[in-house]
Amino acid sequence: MAGVEEREEAAAQFGAARAIAYGGGNAGAGFLFAFMNTAVPLYLSSYGMPNTWIGLFSQERPPTAGIGQIVIGALSDRTRARLGRRRPYILIGIPLTILALLGLIPHPPLSVVVALLLLLTMAFAIGYGPYLALLADLVPPDRRSRVGGVLNITNMLGQLAILVLAMQLWSSNERLVFFVVAAALLVGFAITVLFVPERPLRAAPPAGRMDLGDYVRDVFAHREVMKYLLATLLFWLGTAGVVPFITRFAVTELETTEGVAFQLFIVAVAGTALGTLPVGWLADRVGKKPVMMVGLAVFGLSALAGSQVRTVESAMVVMAVIGLANAACTTPLLPLLADLIPRDRAGEFSGIGTGVWEFAQPFGAIMGGAIADATGSLRSTLVIAGVLVLLASVLLTPVRAPRITTG
């Protein structure tokens, strides 16, 4: 009975207005994600870097961020501050991210660029991991997909906004694009910090000291979480091998302009934005896992089809379908993880989950770039991505998701 009352109390506290305020941070994150995946590859290509390295450094989540995400998640579970468990880390990580981003504007020497990108991504992990843990902290299970839909659509709207701006201004005024991304990060996360208060904690914090061996065994004892992370690991490996190269694929393989290359990315992001809210509603009713499995299958098949396109028009169609499929893949992604993890360790297990994905993304990007360099074509990266995402759908099958009663 107490559990029902607690869930009803959480639902009452987390209405539509608060969900939108929570999405403010993800809107700012969307600006950064799209900027890193589309503008940074063009920025780094001016230094003459090979595809392998461009793929690595055009990620907002490199391996160092993955380690940081796990550590920060566990620390936030143990934090007892007046602002809450999660918000202090947002207030540290996001300002540092902005400072590192602004340091790239004057095109410093390559060694400084690499250092700033590492600082940027590590600082962003400090703020973003605890931000995502708020989903498990504050949102009842039967509303998580809908709130996840809000997070997804605000993220996509942020991506669309910066893509449209970059398409118009990157060649003539890239400095302004940097400033807009910095402002979006500041405003978006400020909205979340100001208008999404954390509930008082009733449970004592987890023990401060732990044996590493016992800890690893304990983590792997959560078998459904581990099976889920393995499936999603392949999804991120596949997508990371393609996303940093979409703009360059359009320029080199389809022989079009940078402006049209940004349009291809916009079509995919728009497809995801259109599909996000319907997917969130559907996932809360028929189940997060089946919706995600269908999305993974369609995404994988579309990537294989995209490897064969020869015209911009065909590529636009494929990118639209991939965008819709991506909505079905990503909208339930965090809500399903939140359903599987222990609530009193939400920061820790959210950090493990997102940390695994952050390990996958840079390695996927390196793999995609290396394959492109070895074969002389970016088309091969789409083939590999399609196969990996299809395998992710298969591996998701044995994951036993908890039955959630819709409120």
Secondary structure as GFF3:
##gff-version 3
##sequence-region A 1 407
A	DSSP	alpha_helix	2	13	.	.	.	ID=ss1
A	DSSP	alpha_helix	16	34	.	.	.	ID=ss2
A	DSSP	pi_helix	35	39	.	.	.	ID=ss3
A	DSSP	alpha_helix	40	45	.	.	.	ID=ss4
A	DSSP	alpha_helix	51	57	.	.	.	ID=ss5
A	DSSP	alpha_helix	63	77	.	.	.	ID=ss6
A	DSSP	alpha_helix	87	103	.	.	.	ID=ss7
A	DSSP	alpha_helix	110	138	.	.	.	ID=ss8
A	DSSP	three_ten_helix	141	143	.	.	.	ID=ss9
A	DSSP	alpha_helix	144	195	.	.	.	ID=ss10
A	DSSP	alpha_helix	212	221	.	.	.	ID=ss11
A	DSSP	alpha_helix	223	240	.	.	.	ID=ss12
A	DSSP	three_ten_helix	243	245	.	.	.	ID=ss13
A	DSSP	alpha_helix	246	252	.	.	.	ID=ss14
A	DSSP	alpha_helix	258	286	.	.	.	ID=ss15
A	DSSP	alpha_helix	288	306	.	.	.	ID=ss16
A	DSSP	alpha_helix	312	330	.	.	.	ID=ss17
A	DSSP	alpha_helix	333	340	.	.	.	ID=ss18
A	DSSP	three_ten_helix	343	345	.	.	.	ID=ss19
A	DSSP	alpha_helix	346	375	.	.	.	ID=ss20
A	DSSP	alpha_helix	379	396	.	.	.	ID=ss21
###
